[in-house]
C-alpha cells in the first residue's frame, strides 16, 4: 500500500509542477510518519523515500535509532521549549517556530550542542484561533530579532492551512505566504535565507506547489488514515 500511495503522491507532485512551470526537483516531499510504526517507514524507505516528518519529540527520538542513519528528519509539530534540547542535533529542520522565545531556546541549546539549527517561522496566515504561529504583520519584526541569535538560521516560512473540503479555498493563504516570503527576502536581512516554503498537506499539497511550496508534508496520502 505504501509503495502505491507514495508513487501516486510523487506523480501528483510532478503534475502540479508541470502546471506551474516548475522543476519537480524544487519540491521536497516530507513523508509525515507520526503515529506510524517503524515497519511502515521502512516500506517507504524501500521505495527511495529518505525525508520524514514527525510531530512529537518523544516519538522522533524513539524512531531515529531504529532506522538508517542517512535519513533526514524534520520536526513539524508544535514544539515546547523544554523539549528543544532533545532534538537540536537530530533534525535537519524545525518547521514550527512560532514565538521568539522558542527561537531563543533553540539558539541556546544549539550553542550548548555545538550545532547550527535551521528553522522555519510558522505563520498563522488564515488567522485561526486554534492554530499556533505568528500573524503576518508580526513576521518581519520576529525575523529581525531571531536573525541576531547565535547558532540558528531562518531559512523560510511554514503554514498549516485550514482543513477544507475544496483545496482551492486554501490557495489564497498559500499565495499570501509566498508573497510574505518574497517581501522579507527583499529586505536583505543578515543571517536569513528565505528559500523554503513549507505549505500543503495531503488535502491541498498540489495547490500549495502551484503557489510556490518548496516542501509539502504528506502523511495520510502515503501511509493511510491514522
C-alpha positions as a Markdown table, in Angstrom:
| # | Residue | x | y | z |
|---|---|---|---|---|
| 1 | Unk | 0.0 | 0.0 | 0.0 |
| 2 | Unk | 2.7 | 2.5 | 1.0 |
| 3 | Unk | 4.6 | 2.0 | -2.3 |
| 4 | Unk | 1.5 | 2.6 | -4.5 |
| 5 | Unk | 0.4 | 5.7 | -2.5 |
| 6 | Unk | 3.9 | 7.1 | -2.4 |
| 7 | Unk | 4.2 | 6.7 | -6.1 |
| 8 | Unk | 0.9 | 8.4 | -6.6 |
| 9 | Unk | 1.9 | 11.4 | -4.5 |
| 10 | Unk | 5.2 | 11.7 | -6.4 |
| 11 | Unk | 3.3 | 11.6 | -9.6 |
| 12 | Unk | 0.9 | 14.4 | -8.5 |
| 13 | Unk | 3.9 | 16.5 | -7.4 |
| 14 | Unk | 5.3 | 16.2 | -10.9 |
| 15 | Unk | 2.0 | 17.1 | -12.4 |
| 16 | Unk | 1.5 | 20.1 | -10.1 |
| 17 | Unk | 5.0 | 21.3 | -11.0 |
| 18 | Unk | 4.2 | 21.0 | -14.7 |
| 19 | Unk | 1.1 | 23.1 | -14.3 |
| 20 | Unk | 3.1 | 25.8 | -12.5 |
| 21 | Unk | 6.0 | 25.6 | -14.9 |
| 22 | Unk | 8.3 | 24.5 | -12.1 |
| 23 | Unk | 11.0 | 21.8 | -11.9 |
| 24 | Unk | 9.9 | 18.9 | -9.6 |
| 25 | Unk | 13.4 | 18.9 | -8.1 |
| 26 | Unk | 12.4 | 22.2 | -6.4 |
| 27 | Unk | 9.8 | 20.4 | -4.2 |
| 28 | Unk | 10.8 | 18.2 | -1.3 |
| 29 | Unk | 8.3 | 15.6 | -0.2 |
| 30 | Unk | 8.3 | 15.1 | 3.6 |
| 31 | Unk | 6.6 | 11.8 | 4.5 |
| 32 | Unk | 4.8 | 12.5 | 7.7 |
| 33 | Unk | 5.2 | 9.4 | 9.8 |
| 34 | Unk | 3.7 | 10.5 | 13.1 |
| 35 | Unk | 1.8 | 7.6 | 14.9 |
| 36 | Unk | 3.0 | 5.2 | 12.2 |
| 37 | Unk | 5.1 | 2.1 | 13.1 |
| 38 | Unk | 8.7 | 1.8 | 12.0 |
| 39 | Unk | 7.7 | -1.0 | 9.7 |
| 40 | Unk | 5.7 | 1.4 | 7.5 |
| 41 | Unk | 8.6 | 3.9 | 7.4 |
| 42 | Unk | 10.8 | 1.0 | 6.3 |
| 43 | Unk | 8.4 | 0.4 | 3.4 |
| 44 | Unk | 8.7 | 4.0 | 2.3 |
| 45 | Unk | 12.5 | 3.8 | 2.6 |
| 46 | Unk | 12.4 | 0.7 | 0.3 |
| 47 | Unk | 10.7 | 3.0 | -2.3 |
| 48 | Unk | 13.5 | 5.5 | -2.0 |
| 49 | Unk | 12.0 | 8.0 | 0.5 |
| 50 | Unk | 14.6 | 9.5 | 2.8 |
| 51 | Unk | 12.9 | 12.6 | 4.3 |
| 52 | Unk | 10.4 | 12.1 | 7.1 |
| 53 | Unk | 8.5 | 14.4 | 9.4 |
| 54 | Unk | 7.4 | 13.8 | 13.0 |
| 55 | Unk | 5.1 | 15.9 | 15.2 |
| 56 | Unk | 6.3 | 14.8 | 18.6 |
| 57 | Unk | 9.8 | 15.0 | 20.1 |
| 58 | Unk | 9.4 | 11.7 | 22.0 |
| 59 | Unk | 8.3 | 9.7 | 19.0 |
| 60 | Unk | 11.0 | 11.2 | 16.9 |
| 61 | Unk | 13.7 | 10.3 | 19.4 |
| 62 | Unk | 12.3 | 6.8 | 19.7 |
| 63 | Unk | 12.3 | 6.1 | 16.0 |
| 64 | Unk | 15.6 | 7.6 | 14.9 |
| 65 | Unk | 17.8 | 4.9 | 16.5 |
| 66 | Unk | 15.7 | 2.1 | 14.9 |
| 67 | Unk | 16.2 | 3.4 | 11.3 |
| 68 | Unk | 19.1 | 4.0 | 8.9 |
| 69 | Unk | 21.4 | 6.9 | 9.8 |
| 70 | Unk | 21.1 | 8.5 | 6.4 |
| 71 | Unk | 17.5 | 9.6 | 6.8 |
| 72 | Unk | 16.6 | 13.3 | 7.0 |
| 73 | Unk | 14.2 | 14.2 | 9.9 |
| 74 | Unk | 12.0 | 17.2 | 10.2 |
| 75 | Unk | 10.2 | 18.3 | 13.3 |
| 76 | Unk | 6.9 | 19.7 | 12.0 |
| 77 | Unk | 4.6 | 19.7 | 15.1 |
| 78 | Unk | 4.3 | 22.3 | 17.9 |
| 79 | Unk | 7.5 | 22.3 | 19.9 |
| 80 | Unk | 7.6 | 23.1 | 23.6 |
| 81 | Unk | 10.7 | 24.9 | 24.9 |
| 82 | Unk | 11.5 | 22.2 | 27.5 |
| 83 | Unk | 11.8 | 19.6 | 24.7 |
| 84 | Unk | 14.2 | 21.6 | 22.4 |
| 85 | Unk | 17.4 | 20.1 | 23.9 |
| 86 | Unk | 16.4 | 16.6 | 22.8 |
| 87 | Unk | 16.3 | 17.4 | 19.1 |
| 88 | Unk | 18.7 | 20.2 | 18.2 |
| 89 | Unk | 21.3 | 17.8 | 17.0 |
| 90 | Unk | 18.9 | 15.3 | 15.4 |
| 91 | Unk | 16.8 | 17.2 | 12.9 |
| 92 | Unk | 17.6 | 18.8 | 9.6 |
| 93 | Unk | 14.9 | 21.5 | 10.1 |
| 94 | Unk | 12.4 | 22.7 | 12.7 |
| 95 | Unk | 9.3 | 23.9 | 10.8 |
| 96 | Unk | 7.2 | 25.1 | 13.7 |
| 97 | Unk | 9.0 | 28.0 | 15.4 |
| 98 | Unk | 6.0 | 30.1 | 16.5 |
| 99 | Unk | 7.5 | 32.5 | 19.1 |
| 100 | Unk | 10.7 | 34.5 | 19.6 |
| 101 | Unk | 11.0 | 32.8 | 23.0 |
| 102 | Unk | 11.1 | 29.4 | 21.3 |
| 103 | Unk | 13.7 | 30.6 | 18.8 |
| 104 | Unk | 15.8 | 31.9 | 21.7 |
| 105 | Unk | 15.6 | 28.5 | 23.4 |
| 106 | Unk | 16.7 | 26.7 | 20.2 |
| 107 | Unk | 19.6 | 29.1 | 19.9 |
| 108 | Unk | 20.7 | 28.5 | 23.5 |
| 109 | Unk | 20.5 | 24.7 | 23.1 |
| 110 | Unk | 22.2 | 24.8 | 19.7 |
| 111 | Unk | 25.1 | 26.7 | 21.2 |
| 112 | Unk | 25.4 | 24.1 | 24.0 |
| 113 | Unk | 25.4 | 21.3 | 21.5 |
| 114 | Unk | 27.8 | 23.0 | 19.1 |
| 115 | Unk | 25.4 | 22.9 | 16.1 |
| 116 | Unk | 23.6 | 25.4 | 13.9 |
| 117 | Unk | 19.9 | 24.7 | 13.6 |
| 118 | Unk | 17.9 | 25.7 | 10.6 |
| 119 | Unk | 14.3 | 26.8 | 11.3 |
| 120 | Unk | 11.2 | 28.0 | 9.6 |
| 121 | Unk | 8.9 | 30.5 | 11.2 |
| 122 | Unk | 5.3 | 29.3 | 11.4 |
| 123 | Unk | 2.8 | 31.9 | 10.2 |
| 124 | Unk | -0.9 | 31.7 | 11.0 |
| 125 | Unk | -1.9 | 33.1 | 7.6 |
| 126 | Unk | -5.6 | 32.2 | 8.0 |
| 127 | Unk | -5.7 | 33.7 | 11.5 |
| 128 | Unk | -7.3 | 30.6 | 13.0 |
| 129 | Unk | -7.7 | 30.8 | 16.8 |
| 130 | Unk | -6.9 | 27.1 | 17.1 |
| 131 | Unk | -3.5 | 27.4 | 15.4 |
| 132 | Unk | -0.1 | 28.5 | 16.6 |
| 133 | Unk | 2.1 | 30.9 | 14.7 |
| 134 | Unk | 3.0 | 34.5 | 14.0 |
| 135 | Unk | 0.5 | 36.8 | 12.4 |
| 136 | Unk | 1.6 | 38.1 | 9.0 |
| 137 | Unk | 2.2 | 41.6 | 10.4 |
| 138 | Unk | 4.5 | 40.2 | 13.2 |
| 139 | Unk | 6.8 | 38.2 | 11.0 |
| 140 | Unk | 9.3 | 40.8 | 9.9 |
| 141 | Unk | 10.0 | 42.1 | 13.4 |
| 142 | Unk | 10.4 | 38.4 | 14.6 |
| 143 | Unk | 12.8 | 37.7 | 11.7 |
| 144 | Unk | 14.9 | 40.7 | 12.6 |
| 145 | Unk | 15.1 | 39.7 | 16.3 |
| 146 | Unk | 15.8 | 36.0 | 15.7 |
| 147 | Unk | 18.4 | 36.7 | 13.0 |
| 148 | Unk | 20.6 | 38.1 | 15.7 |
| 149 | Unk | 20.6 | 34.9 | 17.8 |
| 150 | Unk | 23.7 | 32.6 | 17.5 |
| 151 | Unk | 23.7 | 29.1 | 16.1 |
| 152 | Unk | 20.2 | 29.4 | 14.4 |
| 153 | Unk | 19.3 | 30.3 | 10.9 |
| 154 | Unk | 15.9 | 31.2 | 9.5 |
| 155 | Unk | 15.6 | 29.6 | 6.0 |
| 156 | Unk | 11.9 | 30.3 | 5.3 |
| 157 | Unk | 8.3 | 30.1 | 6.4 |
| 158 | Unk | 5.7 | 27.5 | 7.2 |
| 159 | Unk | 1.9 | 27.5 | 7.5 |
| 160 | Unk | -0.8 | 25.0 | 8.3 |
| 161 | Unk | -3.8 | 26.0 | 6.1 |
| 162 | Unk | -7.3 | 25.3 | 7.3 |
| 163 | Unk | -8.9 | 21.9 | 6.8 |
| 164 | Unk | -11.2 | 22.4 | 3.9 |
| 165 | Unk | -13.2 | 20.1 | 1.5 |
| 166 | Unk | -12.1 | 22.1 | -1.5 |
| 167 | Unk | -8.3 | 22.7 | -1.6 |
| 168 | Unk | -8.9 | 25.7 | -3.9 |
| 169 | Unk | -10.1 | 27.5 | -0.8 |
| 170 | Unk | -6.6 | 27.5 | 0.6 |
| 171 | Unk | -4.9 | 29.0 | -2.5 |
| 172 | Unk | -5.3 | 32.5 | -1.1 |
| 173 | Unk | -3.3 | 31.5 | 2.1 |
| 174 | Unk | -0.5 | 29.9 | 0.1 |
| 175 | Unk | -0.3 | 33.0 | -2.2 |
| 176 | Unk | -0.1 | 35.2 | 0.9 |
| 177 | Unk | 2.7 | 33.1 | 2.5 |
| 178 | Unk | 4.6 | 33.1 | -0.8 |
| 179 | Unk | 4.3 | 36.9 | -1.1 |
| 180 | Unk | 5.4 | 37.4 | 2.5 |
| 181 | Unk | 8.5 | 35.3 | 1.8 |
| 182 | Unk | 9.3 | 37.4 | -1.2 |
| 183 | Unk | 8.8 | 40.7 | 0.7 |
| 184 | Unk | 11.0 | 39.6 | 3.5 |
| 185 | Unk | 13.7 | 38.4 | 1.1 |
| 186 | Unk | 13.8 | 41.9 | -0.4 |
| 187 | Unk | 14.8 | 43.4 | 2.9 |
| 188 | Unk | 18.2 | 41.7 | 2.8 |
| 189 | Unk | 18.3 | 40.9 | 6.5 |
| 190 | Unk | 21.6 | 39.4 | 7.6 |
| 191 | Unk | 21.7 | 35.7 | 8.6 |
| 192 | Unk | 18.4 | 34.7 | 7.0 |
| 193 | Unk | 17.6 | 32.9 | 3.7 |
| 194 | Unk | 14.0 | 32.9 | 2.7 |
| 195 | Unk | 14.4 | 30.0 | 0.3 |
| 196 | Unk | 11.9 | 27.5 | 1.8 |
| 197 | Unk | 8.1 | 27.5 | 1.9 |
| 198 | Unk | 6.7 | 24.6 | 3.8 |
| 199 | Unk | 3.0 | 24.5 | 3.0 |
| 200 | Unk | 0.5 | 22.0 | 1.8 |
| 201 | Unk | -0.6 | 18.6 | 3.3 |
| 202 | Unk | -2.4 | 15.6 | 2.0 |
| 203 | Unk | -5.6 | 17.5 | 1.1 |
| 204 | Unk | -4.1 | 20.5 | -0.6 |
| 205 | Unk | -0.4 | 20.0 | -1.5 |
| 206 | Unk | -1.0 | 20.2 | -5.2 |
| 207 | Unk | -2.4 | 23.7 | -4.9 |
| 208 | Unk | 0.5 | 24.6 | -2.5 |
| 209 | Unk | 3.0 | 23.5 | -5.1 |
| 210 | Unk | 1.3 | 25.7 | -7.8 |
| 211 | Unk | 1.7 | 28.6 | -5.4 |
| 212 | Unk | 5.4 | 28.1 | -4.7 |
| 213 | Unk | 5.8 | 25.4 | -1.9 |
| 214 | Unk | 9.3 | 24.0 | -1.7 |
| 215 | Unk | 8.3 | 21.4 | 0.9 |
| 216 | Unk | 5.0 | 19.5 | 1.2 |
| 217 | Unk | 4.1 | 17.5 | 4.3 |
| 218 | Unk | 2.1 | 14.4 | 3.3 |
| 219 | Unk | 1.1 | 11.8 | 5.8 |
| 220 | Unk | -2.4 | 10.3 | 5.1 |
| 221 | Unk | -1.7 | 10.4 | 1.4 |
| 222 | Unk | 1.2 | 8.0 | 1.9 |
| 223 | Unk | 0.6 | 6.0 | 5.0 |
| 224 | Unk | -3.3 | 6.0 | 5.1 |
| 225 | Unk | -5.6 | 7.3 | 7.7 |
| 226 | Unk | -4.5 | 7.3 | 11.4 |
